[in-house]
Amino acid sequence: MRLQFEKGECEMLFVIYMVLGYWAVGRTLYRNYAMFGSMTSIVCKKLVVGVMLGWILIPIAIIRAILGR
């Protein structure tokens, strides 16, 4: 069985994945760090890391949020 997505659905899922990845990076990797630089460079760095490592960071961040850590 293969999932079939329309063009708009696939783009919406990717935007949701990007937002969740950005959130997860802030909750896991950059949790106790003070980041210096321009706002653009910080956001871009977190977005890239979130998209690349979101598949592992999103579940970890959700588990931490549920457990309260």
N, C-alpha and C positions, 0 to 999 in steps of 0.2 A: 504494500500500500504506500503510495507516494502522496505527500501533501501538495496540493495545488493552491498557489496563492496568486491573486491578481496583482497587477503592478502597484496599486495604491496600498494594498495590504502589506506587501513586502517592505515598502518604504516605511510604513508606519511601524512595523515590527523592528526595523533597524533603528529608527529614532528612539523607540522605547529601550532597546538594547543599549544604545549609546548613553541614555540618561541613567539607566541602572548601572552601567559600567562606571560612569563618572562618579556616581554616588558610592559604589563599592570601593573604588580606589581611595576615596576620601576616608572611608570607614576602616580600611585595612592597611594599605601600604603607607599612606601619608597621614596616619591617625595622630601621631604625636610630633609632627614636624612643622616647623615654621618655614614656609616657603617664601623665598625672596626672588624678585624679578618683576617683570611687568605682568599685569593681569592676563594679558593675551598669552604670554608664554606659559604661565601656570595652567591656565584652562586648556591650552592645546596639549600640553604634556599629560595632564590628567585624562583628557579625552582619548589620546592615542593609546595610553596604557590601559584605559578602561575598555577600549574596543579590542585590543590584542589579548588581554588577560581576563576579560569579563567572564568568560566561560567558567573560570575557577574562582574569581573574586566575588562574583554575585552570590553564589551559594554560601560562601564563607561569611560575607557581610550580613546576609539574611539570618544565618544561624547565630551570629554574634548579636544581632538586634533582638532576636527572640530570647536569647539567654541573658541579655542585659549587660553584655561586656563591651 
